[in-house]
Amino acid sequence: MDAISRLLRPRSVAVIGASTDAGKTAGRPVAYLRKHGFGGDIYPVNPRVDAIDGLRCYPNVASLPAVPDVAIVLLGAERAHIAVRELAARGTAAAIVLASGYSETGEAGARRQAQLIEAAGGMRILGPNTIGLVNLTDGIVLSASGALEMDRFPVGNIGVVSQSGGILGALLSRAAARGIGLSKLVSTSNEVDLDLSDFIDRLADDPATRVIALYVEGVRNPEKFRAAALKAARNGKPVVAFKVGRSEAGAKAAVSHTGALAGADRMYDALFQQVGVIRAQTFADLLDIPAALATGRVLRGNRVAILTSTGGAGTLVSDSLGVSGFETPPPDAPTAARLRALRTGDHAALDRNPIDVTLAGLQPELLRGAIQALLDSPGYDALVIIVGSSGVAMPELMAGAIADCLHTSDKPVVAYISPHAPEAAALLTQRGVPAFAAAESVAAALDGMLRAARWNAPTAVPASRAGVDITDLPAGSLDEAQAKQLFARFGVPCVREIVVATPEEAQRAARELGPRVVLKVLSGEITHKSDVGGVAVNLTPEDIGTRLSAMATEVKARTGVSPQRFLVQEMVAGGTELILGMHRDPLGTAILLGMGGVTAELLKDTTMCLLPPQGGLAREDALALARRLKTWPLLDGFRGRPQADVEALVSAIVAFSQMASQMGERLVEAEINPLFVLPAGRGVRAADGVAVLRA
C-alpha cells in the first residue's frame, strides 16, 4: 500500500503525547480508537506513564516494538518536528500533526512549518493544525474531535474533505443527526504536504464513496485540483464544494486561518464550472446536495411533481422550486385519471400541481398508488413528497410506503418534512429518500442534481494560432490604437480608425470614415477616457477640428497630460455593446464577458470562464459563456430585436482567448469595451481596447 492508503487504513497507530485522561484532547485518540473498534495495534507514547487504558505506553518513538503505519502527533508546535523526524527515520508512512501555531500565525509560525516539512523528509504529513481523519467505512478513527463522543454514526457513501478541523466535526455531527451516511472524513488544514486534491483523487477511486463534499478555504495547487476533480467526474463521483471567502472579511479570515491562497471568489466559480464541481451556496447545502446525489439517481429535466396533503407546505415548495428555475406542471390527462381512480376523497385536488390528496388515516395503499402514478408519468422528472403532521405521527408507515416504490423508477424522490420532526427526516433519509426541513433545501438539492447531470467534460481545445508575431510590441500600457492592432493580429475585428495629431488631419480622417465619426484622445497614460472628457461621438467633418482643440484643453486641465495624438473612428450603430476581457489570478487565467459600454460597472452582468491548461476556448465553451449572461436575450432577438451575430461573437471570444493563451504571462491585462455585436451577418467590431504588456 502507498502512504495515503496506509493513512486511511492503517494496521498500526502510534499516538505521540498520549494522555491518560480521556477527557483531554491528548487523551481522546486512544480512547476513540478503542471505542470505535480499531482492530490494529495501538502504541501510546508518553515517557511519564507505563500504560494508558490497559495498553503498554512507550517512552519514545525509538522504543516502539514495530514501525507504525501512522502516527498521531499531539505535541505542541515547538516540539512536534522532533517526533516527526524520529518517525520519519523509523519509516512511518504518515503523521497527523494536530498542533496549531504554524503559517497561520505569521512569520515565526511559517519558520516552524518549514522546520516541520524538513523533518518529515519523505514521510507524508496531514496537517498541521488538523483535527485528523475518520474512516467510517472501516471503523478507523484518527482524530481528537469531540464530535466523536457519540457511540455510532450512520455509515454511507459521502466522503468529506475539509480545510477546517472544526467544520469536520460539525459536518459529522449534523450528518449523524439527519441519518446521512458518510464514508471518510479528512481535515487537511494547513496542507504542508497532503491537500484537498490528494484526497479528492483518492476518494475518486474509493468504492465506498459515491459523492465527495469539500469545505474549501483556498486551493493551493489549481492544476492538481483540476486533475483530481476531473478524475472524480470521469469516475462518476460528483464533487460538491462550499467555498468560504465570498466577502472581503471572509477571505481575510480564511487566509488567517490556514494561510490558504486567496484567489478572487468569482475565479472559483469559473474553476468549479470548468471541472464540474457543484458549488454549494450555503453551508447547509454542503450536506443537502450530497445527500440527494448519494442516492445515485439522475435528474434528467426540471419538471417536478409535488405530492402533498397540506396545501401551505405545497405552496412553499412550489415557490422555492420556481425561484430556482424548476417547473411544476399539472398532471397530464392519463396521470390525472390514475390519481382519480385511487378514490382519494372529496377534498383531493388532482388537476393541479402541487397534487393535494387527502391521506385520511395515512392509507399506505393510497400513498403507494399516488407515488407510482407520478413516477410513471412522462411529464415529471422528479417527485417531492411533503410529509405533514399525520405522516410524522407514523413515520415508519410513511417511510415504508415511499421506499416500496423506489425500485420501480430511477427518478429522484425527495421529501420535505413540514413539521419539526428530525427523527422522521432521519428515518426517510436512511430509507433512501433524502428528507429536508426547509423548502429551500429541496430546491438546492434538486438544482445540484440537475447541474451534475448536465455538466459536460471540457471540449478538446483547438491549438492556439501559430506564428502571431508580438516581438515588436512595447512593454507597459499600450495606447488604444496599439491595443486594437494587437487584438486584430489574433483575429478580433476592429473598427476602422485613423491616428491624427491636428484639427486638419482630423477633418481629412472624418471625411474618409464619415459621415459621422468618434473622436478620442490617444494616450497610454489615460485608460478611462470618458471620465476626463476624452471621447466625443457623432461628429461631422465640419465640427471635428474645433472639438479636437477643445478636447485637448479639457483633458490637460483634468489630468495634467497634454495629448499629442487623437483617434478618429467610424461610428458603429445598431449593435449590442459587450465587454470582453481577461483576468489573471493564482487560480489561472479567465476570459470575462459581460454587458459593456459605460454601464458595464453599473450593471455588473458578467460571466467568466477559465482557460484550459493549453490553448484557448473551444467554440462551444465561448457560446456557453455568452448564454450565461442575464442579458443574453438581447443577443437572441428579445422582443423583436434583430438576432445578433452570435457566430461572429463566438469567433471573437475564441480569438481573444487564444491571444491570452499564447501571450501567457507577458499579457498582464487586456480588455475590449465596447465590443459591438452587430445584427446577424454583419459581424462584431472592437471599438475600444486596453492592453498592458510585461517586458
Protein Blocks (a to p, Z undefined) as FASTA:
>chain_A
ZZklmmmmccbdcdehiafblkbmklmmmmmmmmnopabdcddddfkbfbeghiacdfbf
klpcbdcfbdcdfbdfklmmmmmmmmmmnopabdcdfbghilknojklmmmmmmmmmmnm
maccedehiebjadfknopacdfbfklmpmbdcddfbdcddfbfklmmmmmmmmmmnopa
cfbdcdfklommbgfklmmmmmmmmmkbmbdcdddfbdfblmlmmmmmmmmmmnopacdd
ddehkbmklmmmmmmmnopacddfklmmmmmmmnopacdfbfklmmmmmmmmmnopacfb
fcdcdddfbfklmmmmmmmmmmnopacddddfklmmmmmmnonojkbcfkbccddddfeh
iiaklmmmmmmmmmmpmkbcbdcddddfklmmmmmlmmmmmmmmmmmpccdcddddfbac
fklmmmmmmnopacdfbfklmmmmmmmmmmmmmpccddddddddehiafklpcehjddfk
lmmmmmmmnopacddddddfbfklmmmmmmmmmmbdcdddddfkbmblmlnopacehiaf
klmmmmmmmmmmmmmmmnopacfbdcdddddehiacddddddddfkbccdddddehjllm
mnopacdddddfedcddfklmmmmmmmpmklmmmnopghiacddfklmmmmmmmmmmmmm
mnmmmlmbdcddddddddehkapadfbdcddddZZ
